[in-house]
């Protein structure tokens, strides 16, 4: 029981860090274009992250039972996975790099599961889970963000070239509030689901192992004989994500909103709308997408159309390297932690 409490606490801390680590996803552009103040933007992002987190469940199911063999997973596996993901989150946050909390959690889970299985890599569901729902989207979603962000920006340029800058700025100053809210909502439908899946996986594995058999009747809500998201887990993760978002994430906001390219409201609208559509579609199909990758490349695509030479490609290169190392680095940490736990 103590191990399960540790898992829940670690998962809540990770979800909180996910909130402030990824707050920039929804509000970096709306802050950098000065459409909303930082305080207003964070309050809006927190609210719509909450509404998004309360909906759906396909992504949580993918994380909980679609990536690794649940027959091998133990409470210790889940705990080590969450700690690994949290460690990577904090490292990239410290350096202001918008890495993927999703891939950190997936990498940590896969690494810890392999360690639990004594180095047996077949515990990972490669063909049915990791390749089609993690690796392929990891490559295609950033490309889609860049291409569709650029195309939407190009269409807006063609449609608006006869209007005055004042009119365009005024129109999209209002429209960007809607696009930022949608981006925050779509972020909640995808990112908050991942921790829900992890906690449910801990409940499921704990129930199978008989860890909850001797508990009093009032703790029956912990028993999860089938992999179904409990209502209390959904509410807990949704509220934690919202609180974490409210804490902000100023280092990453500066990277996405200022260091890559200078944006106007019309550019922010194009980037946020592109990212929100891609993330919403992925959530529907249960794909644990990196919202960070999508919004970052959408901003890149918009910025490249605006002025290709205006993009700060050195910053972009730093971000890409953080993406590349996220899965293997968090996987290695998860593996090392679980091996250490098994040796104790």
C-alpha positions, 0 to 999 in steps of 0.5 A: 500500500505504501508503494502505491501511495508513492506511485500516486504522489510521484504521478501527481508531481509529474502531472503538476510538472507537466502542467507548468512545463507544457503551459508554454504550449498553449500560451507562449504565442498569445503572450509574445504577441501581447494579446493577453498578459501572462496572468490572463493567459495562464488563467485561461490555459489552466481552465481549458486544460481542465476542460480538456483533461476531463474528456476522452480516455483513448490516450490513457488506455494507450499509455496504460496497456498499449505500450508494454505487457501489463502482466510484467508491470509492477508498482515498482515499474510504474514508480520508476517510470514516473520518476524517470520522466519527472527527472527529464522534465526538470532537466529540460525545464531548467535549460528552457528547452520545450521537450516532450513530457509524453515521450519522457513518460513513455521512455521511462515506462518502456525502460523500467518495464524492460528492467522488470522483465530482466532485459527481455525487450519483447515486453515492449509492444513494438508492432501494436503500440510503440511503432504506430502510436509513438515512433511514427507520430513522433516523426510525422506530427512535427513535420505536419505542424511545420507544413500545415502551419506554413500553409495556413500562414500562406493562405492567410497572407493571400486572403489578407494582403489587401487589408490594413495592418491595423485591421489584421492586428485587431481581428486576429488579436481577438481570434488568437484568444479563441485559438489559444483556448482551443490549443489549451483544451486539446493539450488537456485532452492528450497530455493529462490522459497520460498520467491517468493511464499510469495511475490506472496501470498501477491500480490494475497491476496492484489488484492483480498482485493482490496488494489491495486484498486486505484493505478495508471496504471503504478502500474498495475504489482502489480495486481495479480488476479490469483496465477502466479509468476510475472517475477519481483518477480522472478528476485528480489528474485534471485538477493537478494539470490545471494547477500546474498550468497555473504555475506557469513555465516562464523559461519555456515560454520565452523560448517558444514565444520570443527566442525562435521568431518574433510573432504577430497575432495572425502568426500566433493564430495560425500556429495555435490553430494548426497545432490544436487540430493535429492534437485533437485528431491524435487524441481521438485515435488514442495517440499520445502525441507530443504537444510540445513538438507540434506547437513548436514546429507549427511556430517554425512553419509560420515563422519560416513563411513570415521570414525564413531568415528571421528564424533563429535556427540555432535555437531550433537545433537545440530543441531538436536535439532535446527531442531526439534524446528524450525517449532514450534518456528517460528510458535509460533512467527508468531502466537504471532505477528499476534495476536498482530497486530490484537489487535492494 
